[in-house]
């Protein structure tokens, strides 16, 4: 089998779309409600990352069940769950600690998305969304480390804008993969 069935996410376009919708919703919330308490944003971020981790592991296990393992996706899921639980269990973490938590997550997640995007590109020519997402995510993480005192409001806007863009890229990728899969004849 070739094409979408062999892509990183071919069997899981719905999981990818759900992650995109969650990231988009979080981005809109952060952009539209920046004055909300930091604790609320930390809890929303923790929940979003925890759910994203669970969905990544589900996608990896579904892929494994079809004899197409993808370690980067499962590793990302484990890291997301760890960051999500840490954030939810320790909501009193200071803004600077949260900044470094988010930036570390962004750098690791960006590298993993870049790697997954390169693999997807080999199987779906012209695919660039996950590669771009990975590069932008790493840049976001590095900027957050370099500019920790730029202001919490600016951080909230940056994270919100990133999450919105990330979510839209995941939605675009999900529906491109779905379209590719729909064009392929089903085995009889």
N, C-alpha and C positions, 0 to 999 in steps of 0.2 A: 504494500500500500504506500502511496505517496501523498503529496499535497497536505491538506489540512489535517488529515488523520495522523500525520507524522509530526505535526507542529507541536511546539511546547504546550500550547493551550487548546489544540484542536478539539479535544474531547470535553473541554471545560469552559467554553465561551461564556456560559451563563454565570459561572463563578467569577470570571474576570469582569463581566458586566456588573455584577453585584458589588464587587470591590470598587469599581469605578463610580458607581452610584453613591456608595458610602463616603468615598473620598470627596466627591463633588458636594454632597450634603454638608460634610464637615467644613469644607472650604467656604461655602456660602455662609454658614453659621459664624465662622470666625470673622469673615469680612463684614457681615451685616450687624454683628453684635460684639464689636471689639471691646466695649466698655464692661462687658460681663465680668464677673469675678474670675480670676485666674484659676481658681480651683475647679470651676465648671469646665473650662477649656482643657485642663489637665485630665479630668475624668472622661470627657468626650474623646480626647486623644487616646487615652488608655484603652477605652472601650473599642474605638475604631481599630487600633493597632492589634488588639486581642482578636477581634473578629477577623481582621485581615490575615492574621497568622493562622487561625483555624481554617479559613477558606483556602489558604495556600497549601496547607497540609492535606486537606481534602483533595485539592487539584492534583497534588503530587501522588497521593495514594490511588486516586482514580487512574492516573497515568500508569502507575506501577501495576495495577490490576490488568492493564492492557499490554504489559511487558514493555513499557516505554518509560523507564524511570527518569526523573529529572531532579537530581540532588539539589540544585540551586534553589528550586521552588520550595522544597521541603525544609532546607536550611533557613531560608527566609521566613518560613512559617514558624519555625522554632524560635528564631530570634524575635519575631514580632510578638509571639506569645509571652516570651520572657520580658520584653520591654513593656508590653501591655499590663501584665500582672504587677510588675514593679511599680508602674505608674499608678495603678488602681489601689495597690496595697499601701502606698506611701504618698498620699495626696498632699501632705504638708511639706513636700520638698520645695526648696526655695526656687525662685524664678530662674536664677543662674544655673542651678542644678538641672532644672527642667530644660533649659536651653541646651546644655551639654548632652542631656539624654536624647532630646529631639535631634540635635546635630549628629550625634553618633549613629542613631537609627537611620538618619537620612544618608549618611555616607555608606553604611553597610548595605542598606536597601538599594541605593543607587548602583553600587558595584554589582549586586546580584541581578538587578534588572538589566544592566548593560550586558552581562554575560548571557542571560536568557534571551535578550534581544538579538545578540549575535547569532545564537543558535537558531532562533526563529527566522532570521534573515536568510540563513542557509537553506531553509526549507520553504520559505515564502519570499521569493525575490521581491525586492522593493520595500520590504517591511522595515520601517525606521522608527516607529513610535516608541517601542520599549528601549531602543538604544538612546534616543533623545531623552526619554524620561530618566534613564540611568545617569546620563551626563548631567542633566539639570539637577537631579537629586543630590549628586555628589557636590556640585557647585554650591547648592543651598546649604548643605551640611558644613562645608568649609567656611562659607561666609558667616554662618552663625557662630562658629568657633572664633573667627578672627574679629568679629564685632559684637562681643557679648553685652556691651553696655549701650548699644545703639538705641535701646528703649524697648520696653516690653510691648508697647502698642505696635511698634514697628515689627517686632517679632511675630505678634499675633497676625498682623496683616500679611507678612511674608509667608508664614505657615498657611494661612487661609488661601492666599493666592496660589501657592505651590500645590496645596491639596486640591483646589479647584482644577488647576491645570492637569495635575496627575490623574484625577478622576476622569476628566474629559479624554485624556490620552488612553486610559484603560478602556473606556467605553468605545472609542474609535477602534482600538485593537480588537476588542471583543466582537464588535459587529463586522469587522473585516474578516476575522477568523470564521465567524458564523456564515458570512456570505460565501467564503471559499468552500466551507464544508457543504453548504447547500448546493453549490454548483457541481459537486462531485457525485457521480452515480453511486447509489447504494448497492452494496454487494447482495447478490441473490442467494 
